[in-house]
Amino acid sequence: MPSSSRMNGKVSVVTGAGSGIGRAAALLLAEEGARLILIDRDTQFVEGVRAEIEAAGGEALAFTVDISVPGQYRDALEQAVSRYGRIDTLFANAGILGVVGPIESIEDDEFDATLLNNVKGTFTSVKYAIPYLKANEKGSIVLTSSLSGTRVFSQKGFSAYSTSKASIAAFGQMAAFELGPSNIRVNIVAPGTIETNISGSGDIEPEAEDMDTKPVEYPDGTVPLPEGSGKPEQVAKLVAFLSSDDSEHISGAVVHIDGAESLFVG
Ligand SMILES: NC(=O)c1ccc[n+]([C@@H]2O[C@H](COP(=O)([O-])OP(=O)(O)OC[C@H]3O[C@@H](n4cnc5c(N)ncnc54)[C@H](O)[C@@H]3O)[C@@H](O)[C@H]2O)c1
């Protein structure tokens, strides 16, 4: 039984759709009636999600695309629109943890790679979707930032990742300002610790373990809500709300979804 049919008739792009938060959002948007354009650089993952959506009676197209390579993404959108005719919502979510380590040990190209993937990739994802949203004279874009770089500045070795996520929050608010007159809303979700595969997308330098940081006493458990870490499905519900007309007067918001974790860890 679908939780809602509020996405009926809409076409939704989700990047990073093969795993974690992107997968959960794609499944929920499809359940609520959207046709999905699934983007991920991992073919097996993205095809798996397409198969899950189809098995549940939904419709989806899957594309193996690295969002930091603009031509790949642009071509995928062109192909998808030739099938589905339109794009109504974008969840620009793909991201990696990237390099983790002391600033003086991070290689210049490792820093570049983290920002290329997360920041440039988000820019590209938004840029090439805009003409399709403008054609409908309406649209909703949701970006994935993080507590890292918006509220939490105490994670050892996270300078590259946090910089990328702060940039996404800034870019999203600028996009909300710029695209508002075109009736395109842009919001930013900033999750706390969510159980996904993201730790496997990091390059943890050995020196990260020995970093000399001031010890901080945390209370028992860092997530006040009793369930502990968040689940991708919980972030997906927020993304579906922000994508739908239920949030029609919300734009430029950075919504933290962290079980109040950031009140303890700052
Ligand atoms: N899991 C957390 O605790 C957490 C917290 C805050 C923010 N986030 C953010 O959530 C987003 C989703 O991460 P997740 O936790 O679901 O991780 P995940 O690793 O489970 O999923 C990320 C997906 O994005 C894809 N991807 C990464 N770079 C890509 C690229 N350049 N092109 C195409 N696909 C790409 C990966 O293949 C993967 O399928 C990321 O932007 C991440 O920074 C995660």
PDBQT file of the ligand as one rigid body, heavy atoms in Angstrom, charges set to zero:
ROOT
HETATM    1  N1  LIG A 301      25.841   8.256   5.684  1.00  0.00    +0.000 N 
HETATM    2  C1  LIG A 301      26.019   9.341   6.406  1.00  0.00    +0.000 C 
HETATM    3  O1  LIG A 301      26.246   9.279   7.625  1.00  0.00    +0.000 OA
HETATM    4  C2  LIG A 301      25.911  10.695   5.754  1.00  0.00    +0.000 A 
HETATM    5  C3  LIG A 301      25.820  11.824   6.577  1.00  0.00    +0.000 A 
HETATM    6  C4  LIG A 301      25.722  13.076   5.985  1.00  0.00    +0.000 A 
HETATM    7  C5  LIG A 301      25.728  13.204   4.610  1.00  0.00    +0.000 A 
HETATM    8  N2  LIG A 301      25.827  12.097   3.831  1.00  0.00    +0.000 N 
HETATM    9  C6  LIG A 301      25.816  12.299   2.372  1.00  0.00    +0.000 C 
HETATM   10  O2  LIG A 301      24.793  11.507   1.811  1.00  0.00    +0.000 OA
HETATM   11  C7  LIG A 301      25.084  11.287   0.428  1.00  0.00    +0.000 C 
HETATM   12  C8  LIG A 301      24.832   9.825   0.121  1.00  0.00    +0.000 C 
HETATM   13  O3  LIG A 301      25.773   9.039   0.819  1.00  0.00    +0.000 OA
HETATM   14  P1  LIG A 301      25.407   7.658   1.520  1.00  0.00    +0.000 P 
HETATM   15  O4  LIG A 301      25.693   7.806   2.948  1.00  0.00    +0.000 OA
HETATM   16  O5  LIG A 301      24.100   7.170   1.068  1.00  0.00    +0.000 OA
HETATM   17  O6  LIG A 301      26.617   6.774   0.940  1.00  0.00    +0.000 OA
HETATM   18  P2  LIG A 301      26.682   5.504  -0.010  1.00  0.00    +0.000 P 
HETATM   19  O7  LIG A 301      28.137   5.290  -0.241  1.00  0.00    +0.000 OA
HETATM   20  O8  LIG A 301      25.873   4.386   0.578  1.00  0.00    +0.000 OA
HETATM   21  O9  LIG A 301      25.965   5.973  -1.358  1.00  0.00    +0.000 OA
HETATM   22  C9  LIG A 301      26.547   6.941  -2.202  1.00  0.00    +0.000 C 
HETATM   23  C10 LIG A 301      26.284   6.561  -3.656  1.00  0.00    +0.000 C 
HETATM   24  O10 LIG A 301      26.763   7.647  -4.475  1.00  0.00    +0.000 OA
HETATM   25  C11 LIG A 301      27.459   7.089  -5.581  1.00  0.00    +0.000 C 
HETATM   26  N3  LIG A 301      28.440   8.084  -6.055  1.00  0.00    +0.000 N 
HETATM   27  C12 LIG A 301      29.447   8.669  -5.354  1.00  0.00    +0.000 A 
HETATM   28  N4  LIG A 301      30.128   9.508  -6.150  1.00  0.00    +0.000 NA
HETATM   29  C13 LIG A 301      29.535   9.462  -7.365  1.00  0.00    +0.000 A 
HETATM   30  C14 LIG A 301      29.792  10.099  -8.592  1.00  0.00    +0.000 A 
HETATM   31  N5  LIG A 301      30.818  10.934  -8.760  1.00  0.00    +0.000 N 
HETATM   32  N6  LIG A 301      28.969   9.842  -9.633  1.00  0.00    +0.000 NA
HETATM   33  C15 LIG A 301      27.937   8.994  -9.503  1.00  0.00    +0.000 A 
HETATM   34  N7  LIG A 301      27.662   8.335  -8.365  1.00  0.00    +0.000 NA
HETATM   35  C16 LIG A 301      28.454   8.567  -7.308  1.00  0.00    +0.000 A 
HETATM   36  C17 LIG A 301      28.106   5.837  -5.052  1.00  0.00    +0.000 C 
HETATM   37  O11 LIG A 301      28.432   4.926  -6.102  1.00  0.00    +0.000 OA
HETATM   38  C18 LIG A 301      27.035   5.316  -4.097  1.00  0.00    +0.000 C 
HETATM   39  O12 LIG A 301      26.136   4.425  -4.764  1.00  0.00    +0.000 OA
HETATM   40  C19 LIG A 301      26.510  11.756   0.231  1.00  0.00    +0.000 C 
HETATM   41  O13 LIG A 301      26.501  13.017  -0.413  1.00  0.00    +0.000 OA
HETATM   42  C20 LIG A 301      27.055  11.873   1.630  1.00  0.00    +0.000 C 
HETATM   43  O14 LIG A 301      28.083  12.830   1.729  1.00  0.00    +0.000 OA
HETATM   44  C21 LIG A 301      25.911  10.847   4.366  1.00  0.00    +0.000 A 
ENDROOT
TORSDOF 0
